[in-house]
Amino acid sequence: MADLEQRLRDHLARVAGTPAPAQWEDRMSRRIPGSEGRHRYGWAPQVIAAAALVAIAAGVFVGLRASRQNDAVKPKPTALATPSVSPTAGMPMIHTIHMFTPKAGWALTEQGVLRTTDGWAHWVNVGPPGVSGLAGASQFVSVTSAWVVTGNAASPRTSSIYHTTDGGASWAQSTVVDPAAAGPGNIDFVDATHGWLFVSYGAAAGSMGGAIFRTVDGGGHWTRIEQTSGGVQEAPGSLPFGCDKAGVSFINTMTGWASGNCAGGGTFFYVTHDAGRTWSLQSLPLPGGFDQGGGATTSLPVFFSDRSGYFVASSSETIFYTTADGGTNWVPHPLPVGNSWQPFGSIAFTSLGDGWLISGDGALIYRTNDGGRHWTSFQASPQLTGLQVFDAIDATHAIAVLNPSGTQNALIETSDGGRKWKPIEP
């Protein structure tokens, strides 16, 4: 998965003029079925910031929470004498963070899963027990329910899948072993019992094999339902070997999408209607200026209901796609930033109407309340320099992880829609 992340970042750097931030996959991977939110692995590890992706953006490509939007005025930022942001004392390196309210949420870190109920004034490492050097994928379903996938160097073919429904007080564990796996898989559940695990076989020369596993009993048992190996005749309806894969995202128990990065030859955006057994390429309307000749990256779709959702595609331009019919049709919208002269850093939506978009240098924040049709922009104070992880909670609250030095986290928050930010002090 690390190889895929690097290949996606390299592609995004070519088309957007700046390296994609780390963990784009997780930023593009937020999903809210009904009233619950969900963070996915992430532009995945998901693009998925389909430009960040997350940043395409997953964390471009997030999860995915995602990145996209359109016709707004493009102001020229002026230099601001902003105060420096100090590292948050005692906070381990954060891979992804997801808040369900301004006070309650989760973070996946290098030391384990953290949980807070007071806006990170305090936090608890809730496990899973016995797991060190935690990495892989996460899906935070509610304030008490979460899925985490981990692996280790001693057993790279094994994905250890943990699930809690009591805020991390206890964890159920299952494992998926694939002899060809290159590391732990990416997970996606649509309800308490139906879920999928995409396992990568590693990327090389713009291609990637992999397998999709499915459970119908809440992770008790997993069955491989699709496999792409390369070098052999693939079964009809299999995902193609070409292009790097970001993972899979489902809207219900039968319909889902696979996305990723192609070095050339168009977008990688496949749909299934039989729970992942067979796949077909879904054609997308491409606006003028979207040149796929140099390659294209698509994030995993994020859905807010069984009808409405979005994803991001990035090439010479970054395009925000929305659907109002459950993914049958996708409507493209240009973003105010996300090209070679104005790259963006992260994007997140709290609903299909309310969205946040951060410029590549962290100086400007763009906001929309009509699903990306119109955007307003303003300068952030202080600037979000070194933005690593971004999570929009609602229309006024958001949290960000800054890491300008590359070695320490600084947590900051806003309660006024993004204009002013303040450090979170444990």
CORNORBEL-V82150 format. One record per helix or strand of 3 or more residues. SS is the DSSP state (hx for helix, st for strand). FROM is the first residue (numbers start at 1). LEN is the number of residues. If there is no record, write none. Layout:
SS | FROM | LEN
SS | FROM | LEN
This chain:
hx | 2 | 15
hx | 24 | 4
st | 94 | 6
st | 105 | 5
st | 112 | 5
st | 137 | 4
st | 146 | 5
hx | 153 | 3
st | 158 | 7
st | 172 | 6
st | 186 | 4
st | 195 | 10
st | 207 | 9
st | 223 | 6
st | 242 | 9
st | 256 | 7
st | 269 | 4
st | 296 | 3
st | 309 | 6
st | 318 | 6
st | 331 | 4
st | 344 | 6
st | 355 | 5
st | 364 | 5
st | 376 | 4
st | 387 | 6
st | 398 | 5
st | 410 | 5
